[in-house]
Amino acid sequence: MTDDAAFRVMAVNTTLTVREALTRQAPTGITRKAFADLLTGAVLVRETMAPNQRVQAILKRRKETGSLVADTHPTEGTRGLVSMPAKSPQFPMTDAMLQVMRRLHDGKIHQGVVDVPNGGDVSAALREYMRVSEQVDTLVAVGTLFHGDEVASAGGYLIQLLPGVGTAPMAFMSERVREFGDIDAHLAAGKAEPRALIAALLEQIPYTELSDSELKFGCWCSAERLLGALSTLPKSDIDDFVQRGEVLEISCDYCHRQYRIPPAKLVGLQLES
Ligand SMILES: [Zn+2]
């Protein structure tokens, strides 16, 4: 927090998380950066708006099928899902919208959907989301740097104007952020470390570090959860599996962990449905 109590500043190094999620999902071309940036953005939104709750950020396009999902959990980690049709695997940020879902303290889901500004990237989508849906004055940027196919570095920052300080500090901070320039340039200069990013962002502005937390790739799938998903299938499908009497092999869409579900477990589902 800045010492004048006008701003809260958050920076994240998501390199390892993003690298792992990209390895599991293997997006190609321009989809890689959109997906990578979305993962970093979801972490920033969670750490700012709901640090102890799960946050999901989804990019979709108005007239096309396919979506990119970032799913971040306070203790389990962050995972992602790329669901693009095989014949058009690319996700251009045109006609796109960003949907963010997070749980509130009373258990209800807060959901916001914004259009990605024309020609905008994930950073622009996040700014729009914070402005329109959360109604908090925010400066936010996320970036991913690739070396060939490898994620060299990924990270971002979020600066939030605290309530009750008027709008004058925001104009000053916006100018500071303009001077700071493109986040990718800082990542390229090896400044993905959150403390280095914050020092470069705030430069002459006095501030105090309040806390930090660990980030990791993680998936919270389990055989029970997959069975839960299977129980939503039509009863005839489950009967089919049971009749064939084979061990059902399924893998988690997020992390690709393999599960083997014996017919006996499916018989249980038959009884429930
Ligand atoms: Zn999983």
Boltz pocket constraint, residues with backbone or C-beta under 6 A from the ligand:
constraints:
  - pocket:
      binder: B
      contacts: [[A, 219], [A, 220], [A, 221], [A, 252], [A, 253], [A, 254], [A, 255], [A, 256], [A, 257]]
      max_distance: 6.0
